[in-house]
Amino acid sequence: MKHHLGAGLAILALAAALTGCGSSTGTTPAASSPATGGATSSAGTSSGTSSASPSGTSAPSSQASSAVDLKAASSAAGSIVVDAKGMSLYFFTKDTKDSGTSACTGSCLVQWPPLTTTSGSPTAEGVTGKLGTITTPDGKKQVTLNGMPLYYFAKDTKPGDTLGQGVGGVWYLSDLSGAMIKSAGQGY
């Protein structure tokens, strides 16, 4: 009886531990707080990034950063905008500049998770475009560059990956001024 009770408790403990691991809401440890108004704001000083990444995908997982949300990096496409961990960020040509919303919704967000922030105003090093945020449907703050929302590509699994470049003719990396890079390194 003791042996069965001990095994049962061990199974319950394991189940509880696994439940805690598997109950992700799709955000990284730096959970974003709700934004107000959905309007973009100018750059300020604050910190923290996270990326919404549905469970079970290989989407990048950003951690909170105490320094910046965005920074510059070198790639085959030239100097590009990346998150604090060096993960490439993309624009979606179907988004409308300064609209305060994202055209990527529902299943689109599985492959193209938004770059979100917990800060009031995102910050950057080496990026000269205007930073801001919009409110996502689930109340998080998605970072914008020159009024356009920024996204990760789920198949970019490590810093330096740019597999999303040119996908579908609608997803493009950003240069440091916040312009889409359409000429180099097409994805698949």
URZIDA-V657958 format. One record per pair of residues at least 4 apart in sequence whose C-alpha atoms are under 7 Angstrom apart, sorted by the first residue. I is the first residue (numbers start at 1). J is the second residue. D is the distance in whole Angstrom. If there is no record, write none. Layout:
BEGIN
i:I j:J d:D
i:I j:J d:D
END
This chain:
BEGIN
i:1 j:5 d:6
i:2 j:6 d:6
i:3 j:7 d:6
i:4 j:8 d:6
i:5 j:9 d:6
i:6 j:10 d:6
i:7 j:11 d:6
i:8 j:12 d:6
i:9 j:13 d:6
i:10 j:14 d:6
i:11 j:15 d:6
i:12 j:16 d:6
i:13 j:17 d:6
i:14 j:18 d:6
i:15 j:19 d:6
i:16 j:20 d:6
i:17 j:21 d:6
i:18 j:22 d:6
i:19 j:23 d:6
i:24 j:55 d:7
i:26 j:52 d:5
i:26 j:53 d:5
i:26 j:54 d:5
i:26 j:55 d:6
i:27 j:31 d:6
i:27 j:50 d:7
i:27 j:51 d:6
i:27 j:52 d:5
i:27 j:53 d:6
i:28 j:50 d:6
i:28 j:51 d:6
i:28 j:52 d:7
i:28 j:61 d:6
i:28 j:62 d:6
i:28 j:63 d:6
i:29 j:63 d:7
i:30 j:48 d:7
i:30 j:49 d:7
i:30 j:50 d:6
i:30 j:63 d:6
i:30 j:64 d:5
i:31 j:50 d:7
i:31 j:118 d:7
i:32 j:116 d:7
i:32 j:117 d:6
i:32 j:118 d:4
i:32 j:140 d:5
i:32 j:141 d:7
i:33 j:118 d:6
i:33 j:140 d:6
i:34 j:139 d:5
i:34 j:140 d:5
i:34 j:141 d:6
i:35 j:135 d:6
i:35 j:139 d:6
i:35 j:140 d:6
i:35 j:141 d:6
i:38 j:100 d:6
i:38 j:134 d:5
i:38 j:135 d:5
i:39 j:100 d:5
i:39 j:133 d:7
i:39 j:134 d:6
i:40 j:100 d:7
i:40 j:132 d:4
i:40 j:133 d:5
i:40 j:134 d:6
i:40 j:147 d:7
i:41 j:121 d:7
i:41 j:131 d:7
i:41 j:132 d:4
i:41 j:133 d:6
i:42 j:121 d:7
i:42 j:130 d:6
i:42 j:131 d:6
i:42 j:132 d:5
i:43 j:121 d:6
i:43 j:122 d:6
i:43 j:123 d:6
i:43 j:130 d:7
i:43 j:131 d:5
i:43 j:132 d:6
i:44 j:121 d:5
i:44 j:122 d:6
i:44 j:123 d:6
i:45 j:121 d:7
i:45 j:122 d:7
i:45 j:123 d:6
i:46 j:119 d:5
i:46 j:120 d:7
i:46 j:121 d:6
i:46 j:122 d:6
i:46 j:123 d:6
i:47 j:65 d:6
i:47 j:66 d:5
i:47 j:67 d:6
i:47 j:68 d:6
i:47 j:69 d:6
i:47 j:119 d:5
i:47 j:122 d:7
i:47 j:123 d:7
i:48 j:64 d:4
i:48 j:65 d:5
i:48 j:66 d:6
i:48 j:68 d:7
i:48 j:69 d:6
i:48 j:117 d:6
i:48 j:118 d:6
i:48 j:119 d:6
i:49 j:62 d:6
i:49 j:63 d:6
i:49 j:64 d:5
i:49 j:65 d:6
i:49 j:69 d:6
i:49 j:116 d:6
i:49 j:117 d:4
i:49 j:118 d:6
i:50 j:62 d:5
i:50 j:63 d:6
i:50 j:64 d:6
i:50 j:115 d:6
i:50 j:116 d:5
i:50 j:117 d:6
i:51 j:61 d:6
i:51 j:62 d:6
i:51 j:113 d:6
i:51 j:114 d:6
i:51 j:115 d:5
i:51 j:116 d:6
i:52 j:113 d:5
i:52 j:114 d:6
i:53 j:59 d:6
i:53 j:110 d:7
i:53 j:113 d:6
i:54 j:110 d:6
i:57 j:154 d:7
i:58 j:154 d:6
i:58 j:155 d:6
i:58 j:157 d:7
i:59 j:153 d:7
i:59 j:154 d:4
i:59 j:155 d:6
i:59 j:156 d:7
i:59 j:157 d:6
i:60 j:154 d:6
i:60 j:156 d:7
i:60 j:157 d:6
i:62 j:85 d:7
i:65 j:69 d:7
i:65 j:84 d:6
i:68 j:84 d:6
i:68 j:123 d:5
i:68 j:124 d:5
i:68 j:125 d:7
i:69 j:83 d:6
i:69 j:84 d:5
i:69 j:122 d:6
i:69 j:123 d:5
i:69 j:124 d:6
i:70 j:81 d:7
i:70 j:82 d:6
i:70 j:83 d:5
i:70 j:84 d:6
i:70 j:123 d:6
i:70 j:124 d:5
i:70 j:125 d:6
i:71 j:81 d:6
i:71 j:82 d:5
i:71 j:83 d:6
i:71 j:84 d:6
i:71 j:124 d:5
i:71 j:125 d:5
i:71 j:126 d:6
i:71 j:127 d:6
i:72 j:79 d:6
i:72 j:80 d:6
i:72 j:81 d:5
i:72 j:82 d:6
i:72 j:125 d:7
i:72 j:126 d:5
i:72 j:127 d:6
i:72 j:176 d:7
i:73 j:79 d:6
i:73 j:80 d:5
i:73 j:81 d:6
i:73 j:82 d:6
i:74 j:78 d:6
i:74 j:79 d:5
i:74 j:80 d:6
i:75 j:79 d:6
i:75 j:80 d:7
i:75 j:160 d:7
i:76 j:185 d:6
i:77 j:184 d:5
i:77 j:185 d:6
i:79 j:175 d:6
i:79 j:176 d:7
i:80 j:173 d:7
i:80 j:174 d:6
i:80 j:175 d:5
i:80 j:176 d:6
i:81 j:88 d:7
i:81 j:89 d:6
i:81 j:127 d:7
i:81 j:174 d:6
i:81 j:175 d:6
i:81 j:176 d:6
i:82 j:86 d:5
i:82 j:87 d:5
i:82 j:88 d:5
i:82 j:89 d:5
i:83 j:87 d:5
i:83 j:88 d:7
i:83 j:89 d:7
i:85 j:159 d:7
i:86 j:159 d:5
i:86 j:160 d:7
i:87 j:158 d:7
i:87 j:159 d:5
i:87 j:160 d:6
i:88 j:152 d:7
i:88 j:159 d:7
i:88 j:160 d:7
i:88 j:161 d:7
i:88 j:162 d:6
i:89 j:150 d:6
i:89 j:151 d:5
i:89 j:152 d:5
i:89 j:173 d:6
i:90 j:150 d:5
i:90 j:151 d:5
i:90 j:152 d:6
i:90 j:171 d:6
i:90 j:172 d:5
i:90 j:173 d:5
i:90 j:174 d:6
i:91 j:148 d:7
i:91 j:149 d:7
i:91 j:150 d:5
i:91 j:151 d:6
i:91 j:171 d:6
i:91 j:172 d:5
i:91 j:173 d:6
i:91 j:174 d:7
i:91 j:180 d:7
i:92 j:170 d:6
i:92 j:171 d:5
i:92 j:172 d:7
i:93 j:170 d:5
i:93 j:171 d:6
i:94 j:103 d:6
i:95 j:102 d:6
i:95 j:103 d:5
i:95 j:148 d:7
i:97 j:147 d:5
i:97 j:148 d:5
i:98 j:147 d:4
i:98 j:148 d:7
i:100 j:134 d:5
i:101 j:134 d:6
i:102 j:149 d:7
i:104 j:108 d:5
i:104 j:109 d:6
i:105 j:109 d:6
i:108 j:112 d:6
i:109 j:113 d:5
i:111 j:153 d:6
i:111 j:154 d:5
i:112 j:151 d:6
i:112 j:152 d:5
i:112 j:153 d:5
i:112 j:154 d:6
i:113 j:151 d:6
i:113 j:152 d:5
i:113 j:153 d:7
i:114 j:142 d:6
i:114 j:150 d:6
i:114 j:151 d:4
i:114 j:152 d:6
i:115 j:142 d:6
i:115 j:143 d:6
i:115 j:150 d:6
i:115 j:151 d:5
i:115 j:152 d:7
i:116 j:140 d:7
i:116 j:141 d:5
i:116 j:142 d:4
i:116 j:143 d:6
i:117 j:122 d:7
i:117 j:141 d:6
i:117 j:142 d:6
i:117 j:143 d:7
i:118 j:141 d:7
i:121 j:132 d:6
i:122 j:131 d:6
i:122 j:132 d:6
i:122 j:143 d:7
i:126 j:176 d:7
i:127 j:176 d:5
i:127 j:177 d:6
i:128 j:176 d:6
i:128 j:177 d:5
i:129 j:145 d:6
i:129 j:146 d:6
i:129 j:176 d:7
i:129 j:177 d:4
i:129 j:178 d:5
i:130 j:145 d:6
i:130 j:146 d:5
i:131 j:144 d:6
i:131 j:145 d:5
i:131 j:146 d:6
i:132 j:143 d:6
i:132 j:144 d:5
i:132 j:145 d:6
i:132 j:147 d:7
i:133 j:141 d:6
i:133 j:142 d:5
i:133 j:143 d:4
i:133 j:144 d:5
i:134 j:141 d:6
i:134 j:142 d:5
i:134 j:143 d:7
i:134 j:144 d:7
i:135 j:139 d:6
i:135 j:140 d:6
i:135 j:141 d:5
i:135 j:142 d:6
i:136 j:140 d:5
i:136 j:141 d:6
i:136 j:142 d:6
i:142 j:149 d:7
i:143 j:149 d:6
i:143 j:150 d:6
i:144 j:148 d:5
i:144 j:149 d:4
i:144 j:150 d:6
i:145 j:149 d:6
i:145 j:150 d:7
i:145 j:178 d:6
i:146 j:178 d:6
i:153 j:164 d:6
i:155 j:163 d:7
i:156 j:161 d:5
i:156 j:162 d:6
i:156 j:163 d:6
i:157 j:161 d:7
i:163 j:187 d:5
i:164 j:171 d:7
i:164 j:187 d:5
i:165 j:171 d:6
i:165 j:172 d:5
i:165 j:173 d:6
i:165 j:185 d:6
i:165 j:186 d:5
i:165 j:187 d:5
i:166 j:170 d:6
i:166 j:171 d:5
i:166 j:172 d:5
i:166 j:182 d:7
i:166 j:186 d:5
i:166 j:187 d:5
i:167 j:171 d:5
i:167 j:187 d:5
i:167 j:188 d:6
i:172 j:180 d:6
i:172 j:181 d:6
i:172 j:182 d:6
i:173 j:180 d:6
i:173 j:181 d:5
i:174 j:178 d:5
i:174 j:179 d:5
i:174 j:180 d:5
i:174 j:181 d:6
i:175 j:179 d:5
i:175 j:180 d:6
i:175 j:181 d:6
END
